[in-house]
Amino acid sequence: MASSSTQQDHQAAISNVVSIYSHKIGLPQVTLRATFIGLLIGTVVLVSNFQFGLQTGWVSMMSLPSALLGFALFKLTPWADDFTDVENVYVQSVAVAVGTGPLAYGLIGIIPAIEKFLTPEESGIGRAIKFSLNELILWSLGLGLFGVFFAIPLRNQVIIKEKLPFPSGSATATLISVLHGTEIYNEEHDDKSRDPSTIQPKKISPAPAVSPAVNDTYSSNVSTLVKTFLVSASYTLLSYFFPILKKLPIFGNIASSKYKWNFEPSPAYIGQGIIMGLPTVSYMLFGALVGWGILAPFSKHVGWAPGPIDDFKNGGQGWILWLSLSVMISDSLVSFTIVTYKSIHNGIILMKKNREREIYDSLSLEEPLLVDSDSTYDPELGQPRLPRPSVSSERDKVEKVHLVSNKVAIFGVILSSLLCVVAIKLVFGPLVPLYATFVAIILALMFSILGVRALGETDLNPVSGIGKLSQLIFALVVPASNPSRILINLIAGGIAEAGAQQAGDLMQDLKTGHLIGASPRAQFTAQIIGTVYSVFLSSIMYKVYNAVYEIPGSMFRIPTAIIWIDCSRLVTGAGLPPYAFQFSIVSGLIFGMISIIKNVTPKTSKYHKWLVYLPNGVAVGIGIYNSPNFTLARFVGGVIAYWWVNYKGKSTDGGVNKIGMIIFSSGLVLGEGLLSAVTMILTSLGVQHF
């Protein structure tokens, strides 16, 4: 009787959970109001990402501040009371799809590399290539969709079955749940077959009662965002009228004028450093010291780089750039290979475990449940006890109604791939053969799987390594006799990077939606709407920036574009400055070994805690190729992050208010990014500096 009663209670609890989830996932999400707010926030993020992408190559999803801004904006409208957490998921999904456009379409790397640095001989047509607005839109549309469709079938494996953490997506879900006073789905409890009444959202009404604690949290976060935004915006305006604020000679006039060691107290750079964390910015500072403090002056002194030290062609910066490339490529390829192996290995193991679980679940639906205990053996029957039906399996049945079908995914991948082929053909004509585009798309789809898994496990989508790996592969695919081989190499890298980034962005959003209880179909709709909007806006903004500013120039040095073009030249056999090859080989070997050590040492090892003192190759490479003012302010931000985590952010229960720290840093980034539109107008009007 006890076991029968327990079984009934368990089934009743599951039925209650499923009923709650069925109601929540069916709430209105794809609404006109949410779409408008999402596009508005995404526009702000896009402008910010363009500003810093062209300056430094750094782009952020901004999912956390997008969710907070969505909640804050709805607070100002008559719809504040019925704005739900699942609708907020839709808002931030639209915003992320819009805001990451500059990176996804190669407008901060591939396109300027082709327009600004590709020589007439390398283009294959004997003249420079310049894109019209229509060509940019067509190019962006060709790259913008196949990664989105390809992410659809990956969701079931990496989110539902493997339950990869996707830290940023999970953090966004936590913030949304706090703002709306709801609870998130607890996957860990579900795996352990705990009481299902404790692992699902309890507050599901369109107008949930918000506790004073939630209101306090919201008020505190919004206040922080507004204050940091205003500080950053004020600096942006002041630095426009007083340019000295961007180049403070804190190390002396000689170090400033001759060796470019300046300090730029940009709140946005500091905010980016907070997000990156102290270890990463410390590696970047190490790269700056080695590159700009030692090797660049040395190469000039011995005559290997006789030009000005910040000259990419004949100066020290151009010489150390090759070392930067070798360090980043070596680290990226080694870590990418190891992560790929681990992901495939772990994926196979999890697939076997999930298959066994599915078999047991199907059996448990056919057999009566036994006593309620965590034991796997029933002493009365003398046989193993069958597991109880899990909440996740019942929840997934409800969710299937709101999924994007595999037919749509397959049709979408085929159609968007053909669109990419047609777009490349229309923009570049016979310069890019059809086989090259097809191979690039296939590689992009393969790399998307690896990028999504890496993002889910480490919160880092290795799009940089993916792009460089595709460049290396295409150096072997395209014959050396092809006069457009460098152009083709760039395009192939852009396609691979676009697919991996889009698939990763959507998967982060889908993780957020899964934890909150949002409709995957609604999030897919958000991604499509945001992507199409971003295609046009990103292309227009690229043209606007080039019309207003000198690019490349002192303000926008587009370092990512330089990395892309020089990597293409490197893998296709172009010449290097004197002795750069020898230094690059040694640097690559050193950081390749470091990457092996960092990636194969298990977390259980007693030596694992010391790995933080071994520099990361990608971060060191960034520190080498960017001027010191880029790195120093970010190092300050990293120090602030360390202080925040270890002192300021400690709560009474010993936890760390990392969401508050991210909100603080996001305000700094958004303030300067958005006000860049104002300084752009001032520049176009010819307003003088002081």
N, C-alpha and C positions, 0 to 999 in steps of 0.2 A: 504494500500500500504506500509505503514511504517513497519507494522509487517511482511509483505511478504518479503520486502527487508532485514529486520533484520534476518529473517529466512534463506534467501539465503546466507547472509554474514556469519552467524554462520556455516551453512553447508559447505561453501567454506573453512572457517578456519579449520574445522575439517578435511576436505579432504586434505588440505595442510599438517596438522600435521601427518595424517595417512601416506601420501606419504613419508614424511621425515622419519618417524619411520620405514616404510617398507624398505626403502633403508638402513637405519642404521643397523637394526637387521639382514639384509642379507649380511652384509660385512663379508669377511673371518675372522674367529676367531680361529678355530681349525687348526692351522698351525704348521708345523714342527719347524719353528724358535721359535714360542711362547712356544711350548711344551718344547723345549730344555732350553730356558731361565727360564721357570717356574720350571723345575726340578732342574736346577742349583741353583736358589734362594732357593727353598725348601730344598735342601741339606744343605745349610748354616744354615737355620732356624732349621732344624732337629738336627744338631750337637749342636747348641746353646741350644735347648730345652733339649737335653740329658744331657748336662753339668749341667744346673741349675735344671733340673728335679731330677737327682740323688742326687744333693747337697741339694736341698730345697723343692722339690715337685712342683716348680713353672714352668708353661709352658704357652707360649703365641702364639696366632694365627699369629701375625706379619703381618696382612693383609696390613696395611698402609705402613710399610717399604718395603714390597714385591712389592707393586704397584710402589713405588718410585724407587726401584732398577731395576724393569723391564723397566721403562721409561729411567733410566740412562744408562742401558746396551744397549738398542736399539739406544741410541744417539751415541754410539761408532761403530755402524754397518752401512753398506750401506743402510739398510732398515729404517733409522731414519725418513725419510720424509713420509712414508706410514704406519707407526705404529699408529693404531687408538686406541681410548679410549676403544672400545669394545674388542679389542685384548688384551689390558692391563688388562681388567677384567678377561679374560681367564688366563693370566699369573699368576695373584695373586691367582686365584682359584686353579691352579695346585700347587703353592708354599704352600698354606695353607694346602691342603690335604697331602702333603709330610711332612711338618714341625710338624704337630700335632700328627704324628704317635706314638711317645714314650708314650704319654698319652692315646691315643685311644686303643692301644694294651696292656696296662697295664705293659709296660716295665720299668716304673719307680716306680711302686707300686705293682701290683698283682704278676708278675713273680718274682721279687726279694723277695717278702714276702714268696712265696712258696719255693724258692731255699735257701734263707738265714736264715729264721726264723721258718719255719714249722718243728716241731720235727718229728722224725721217727714214734712216736706213733700217731701223728696227721695226718700223711699222709695216714694212713690206710694200709700201706704195710710193716711197720716195718723198713723202711729205708728212707733216705733223697731223695728228688726228684731233679734231675738235667736235664735240657733241652738241647738237641742237637740243632744245628743250624736248621736242617730240622724240628724239632718239634716246634721251635719258629716261623718259617715261616708259618707252617701249622696253629698254634694257631692264629697268627696275621691275616692270611687270613680268618680264621673263624670268627673273630670279626670285620673285616674291612669293610664289604659291606652292611649288612642288614640295618644299620642306614642310609646309603646313599640312598638306594631305598625307604625306608620308608618316607624320607623327601619329595619325589616328590608330593604326593597328599596333603601334608600340605601347600604347597606354595600358592595355590589358596585361601585358607582360611586366612592365617595369613599375607600374603603380599598383595594380590590383594584386598580381601574383607575388612579385618580388618585394613590393612595398619599399622601394628605394626611398631614402629620406628626403631628397631634394630640399636641402636646408632653407634656401631662400623662399621657396614655395610654402614650406611649412611655417616659416616665420610670418609670412603674409597672412596665412590662414589664422594664425594666433592673434595678430593685430586686428583683423576683421572681427573675430569672435569677441575680442575685448570691447571694441567699439560698439558692437550691436548687442552685447550682453547675452550671447549664445555660447554654446559649447561645441568643440570640434570632435570629430570622429577619432576615437582612440584605437589605433591599429594594434598597438602593443597588447592592450587588454583583450582585444578580439582574438589575437593569436593564442593567448593563454586560456581562452574559453572562460573568461570571467563573466560576471553578471552583466548581461547586455543592457540592462537599464542604466548602467553607469557610463556607457561608451558612445552614446548618441546625443545629438542636440536635444535639449529639453525645451528651450524657448523658441518656438517656431512661428508664432503668430506674426502677421505682417507688421504689427506695431508692438514689439516686445517691450515689456517694462524694463527700463534701464535703471540700474541701481545707482546710488550716489557715488559709489566707488568707480563705476564705469564712467560716469560723467566727469569725475575728477581726472581719471586717466585721459579721457578725450580732451578736456580743457588743457591739461598739462602738455600733451603732445602737440596740440594746435598752437598753444602759446609758444612752445619751443620752436616749432616750424616757422611761425611768423617772425619771431625775433631774429632767428638766424638768417632768414630770408632777407630781412631789412638790413642787417649788418652787411651781408654779402652784396646786396643791391647798392648800398651806399658806397662801398669800396669801388664797385664797378664804375659808377659815375665819377667819383673822385679821381680814379686812376686814368680816366679818359682825359680829364682836364689837366691832371698832373702826372704825366707819364713816368716821372721819376719813381713813383710808387711801385712800378712794375720791375724796376731794376735798382734796388737799393744796394750800393757798393759797400756792404758791411765788412768785406775782407780787404778793403783798400782799393784805390783807384786803378792801380796797375793790374791787380787780379780781376777787376771788373772789366776794364777796357781791353786788355790783351788776352786774358784767358777765360772771360765770360763767367766768372764766379760772382753772381749776383743773387740777391734774395728777393723773391716776389711774394709778399705777404698776402697772397690771394686766399680769401676765405674758401673759395671753391676748391682750390688745390689742397687746403688743409682738410676740408670735408672729405675729399677723395682719399686722403691719407688715413683718415679715421676709418673709412670703410675698408681700406686695404689691410690695415692692421700693422703693428710695429715690425714683425718679422719681414714682411714683404717690402716695406719702405726702407728698412735697414739694408736689405739686399740691394735695393735700388741705389742707396747712398754709397754702398761699397762699389757698385758699378761706376758711379759718377767719380768717385775718388780715383779708381784705377784708370778710367778712360780720360776724364778731363783734368785730373790732377797729376797723372804720371805719363800715360802713353801719348796723348795728344800733344802736350808740350815736347815730349821726347822726339816724336816723329817730325815735328817742325824743326827741332834743334839739329837733328842729323840730316835734314834735307829730304826726307821721304815725303813730307807734306808741306811744301814751302809756302802755300797760300795762307790767308787769314785762318785762324784756328777754327772759326765757325763756318768755314767754306766746305760744303758737301763734296765739291769736285776736287779741289787741290789742297784743301786744308786738313788740319788735324781731325776735325769731325768726320770728314769723308774717309780718312784712313781708319779711325777706330770703328767706323760703322761696320766694316767687314768683320771685325772681331765680335761686335755685337751680334751680327747675323750668325756667325759660327756657334756662338754660345747658345743663342736661342734655338737654332735648328737642332743642335746636338741634344739639348735638354728636352725639347719638345718631342723629337722622334723617339728618344729612349723612354721617356715617361709615357708617351702615347703607346708604344709597343707593349710596355709592361702593364699599363692599365687595360689595354685591349685584351691581353691574355687573361688577366685576373677577371675582367668582366665576363668574358666568354666562359671561363672555367666556373665562376660563381653562378652564372646564368644557367649552365647545364645542370649543376647540382640543385639549384632551386626549382628548375623545371621538373626534375625527377621527384623532388619532395612534394611539389604542388600536384603532380599527377597522382602520387600516392594518397594525398589528402583528398583529392576529388573522388578517388575510388572508395575511400572510407566514408566520405560524406554521402555518396550514393547508396552505400550499404546501410548507413545509419537511418536513411529514410525508409528502408524496407524492413528493418528489424526494430523491435521495441527497445526503448531506452532502458538502460539498467540503472543501478543506484547512482546517486549524485555524489561523486567523489573524484578527486584528481588522480586516483590510482588507475592504472591501465589494466589491472587484473581483478576479476571478480571471484573471491574465494568461494562463494556459494555455488556458482555455476562451474567453477573450475576451468574458466576460459577467459581470453582477453575481452575486455569491455570495449564495445564499439563507441567511437567518439560521437558526441552530440552535434547536431547541425549547428554550424557557426552563424553568427550574425552577418558576417561578411558575405556568405553564400546567399542568404536570403536577401540581403541588401542589394547584391549584384543583380538579382532577378528583377527587382524594381527598376534599377538603373538602366537595364537593357532597353527599356522603352525610350530613354532619353539619350541613347548613344547614336553616334554617326555610324551608319552601316558600313560594312566592309566593301560593299558594292560602290558606295559613294567614294570611299577611300581609293579603291583601285581605279575607278573611272577618273577621279580627280588627279591622281598621280600621272596617269597616261596623258590626260588632257593638258595638265600644267607642264609636263615635260615637253610635249609637242609645242606648247606655247613658247617655252624657253628656246627650243631649237629654231622656231620661226623668228623669234625676236633677235637672236644672235645673227641669223642669216640676213635679216632686214637691216640691222645696224652695221654689220661688218662686211656683208656681201661675201665675195669669194675668199677673203683673207683668212677666214676661219672655216676649215673643212667640216662637213657634217659629222664625220666620224669622231672628230675631236669633241664636239659638243655632246654627242651621245655618250662617249666615254666619261666625260666630265660629270654628266648627270648620274650615271651609274655609280661612279666613285662617290658622288655627293650623297646618294642614298645609302651606300655602305657606311660612309663616315658619319652619317646622321645617327645610325644605331650606336656607334661607339661614342659619339659626342653626347648623346642623351644619357647613356649609361654612366659616363664619366661625370656628367653634371649631377645626376641623381645620387651618386656616391660621394662626390667631393665638393659639390657646389661650384665647380669650375668647368665651363664648357671649353674644351681645348681648340677653339676655332682657329687660333693662330697656328698651332701645330698642324691642324688639318689642312689649312691653306698651304703651308710650306711643304707638307708631305705630298699634296696633289701637284705642286709645282715640280717637286723632285720626280714624281712618276711621269709627268708630261714631258720632262726633259728627255725621257727615254722613249715616249710614245711618238712624239713629233720628230721627224727626220731633221738632222742638223742642216740639211740643204734648204729647208723651208725658210724663205726670207722673213716670214712673219712669226717665227717660232717663239720669240719673246712675248709678242702680243698674245699669241695663243696660250702661252704659259700663264700670263696674268689672268686671262679670261677663265681658264680652267680653275685656277685657284679661287677666283671670285665665286664661281658656281658652287664649288665644294664648301666654301665658308658660309655661303648664304643658306644652303640646305641644312647644314649642321646647326647654325644659329637659330633658324626659324623653328626647327623641330625641338630644340632645347627650350626656347622661350615658351612654346605652346605647352610642353610637358611640365614646366614649372607652374604654369597657370592651371593646368589640369590637376596637378597635385594639390594646389590651393583649393580648387573647386571640389575635389574628392573629399578633403577633410572637412570642408564647410557643408557639403551636401548640395552643391550646385549642379546644374545640368551640363554634361559634357557637350551636348549639342549647342547649347547657348554659348559656351566658351569658344567652340569652333566657329560659330557665327561671328563672335566678337573678333576673332583673329582675322577672318576674311574681310570684314568691314574695315578694321583698323589697317590691314595691309593695303587694301585698294586705296584708301584715303592717303596713306603714307607714301604710296608710289608717286602720287601727284605732288603732294606737299614737299617731299624730300627732293624731288627733281627741281621744283621751283626754288627751294631754299638754296640748293647748290648753285644755281644760276645767280641768285641774289648775292650770295657771299662773294662769288667771283666778280660780279659787277661792281661791288662796293669796295672790296679789299684787294690789295696786291697779294696774290697767292701763287707760289710761296713768297713769304716775306717775313719781316721780323716778328709779326704778331702770329701769323699762321704758317708755320714751317712744314706742315703736313708730313711729319716723320713717318707715319704709317705708309704713305705712298712711296717714300724713299726706300723703306724696308722691302716693299713688294717688288719694285723695279730692280733693285740691286740683288734680291734673292733670285729673280728670274735670270739676271745676267750671270750670277754665280753658278746656278745649276745648268745653264746652257753653255758654260765655258767662256764667259767674257773675261777680259783681263782685269787684274787687280793692281793696286798701287804697289810700289816697291816693298818687299818683305811682309806685306799684309797676309799673303798666303801662308807663310810659315807661322806667323803669330796666330792666325786663325785656326790652323790645324792643332796647334798645341792647346789653345783655349778650348776648342771643341772637345778634345780628348779629356781634358781635365773636368769639364762640366758634364761630359757624358758619364764619366765614372762617378761623379757626385750624384748625378741623377739616378744611376743604378743603385747606389747605396741608400738613397732616400726612399726609393720606391720598393725595394725588396726587403728592407729591414722590417720585421713584423712589429706591430704595436705592443706586443707582449714582451719584446726584447728589453733588457735593462739598458740598452744603448739608445732606445728610441727617443728618449727625452732630450738626448744631445744632438739629434738631427737638426734641430732648429738653428744650430750654429753653422750648419753647412749651407752656403748660399744657393738660392734657386736661380737656375740659369736664365729663365725668361725675365725675372725681375732684374737680375744683374744686367742683362742685355738692354732692357729699357733704360736703366740708369746710365749705360754707356752712350746710347745714341741720342738721348735727350739732353739738352743743356742743363747745368746744375740748378738753375732757378726752378725748373720743373720738379726737381727731386727734393730740394731743401724744404719747401713748404709742405710737401707730402710727408716728409719725415717728422715735421712738427705735428702733423695730424696723427701719425702713428704713435707718437709719444702720448698725445692726448688720449688716444684709444686705450693704450696700456694703463694709463692712470684711471681712466673711466672703469675699465673692467676690474682692476685690482683694488680700487679705492672708492671712487665716487659712485659707481654703479652697484655696489653691494647692497642688497636688500636685507631685511631682518631675517629672512629665511635662508640667507647665504647665496641666493641666486644673483644673477647679473641682469640689469635692465638693458639688454642689448638692443631691444626695439627702440627704447628712448635714445640710445646712442645713434642708431641709424637715422631716426627722425632728425636729430640735431645736425648730423652731417649732411642729410639730404637738403635741409633748408639752406645750408651754405652753398651747395652745388646749384640748386635751382635758382637762387637769387642772382648769382652772376650769370648763369646761363640765360635766364629770361631777360635780364637787363641788357644782354648783348644785343637784343633787337633794338633797344633804344640807342646804344652807342653806334649801331650800324646806321641808324637814321642820321645821327649827328655827323658821322663820317661822310655819308653821301651828300649831306648839305654843306660840307666843308667847314663845319664849326671848328674854330682854332683851339689848339692846346695852349696851356700856359707854360 
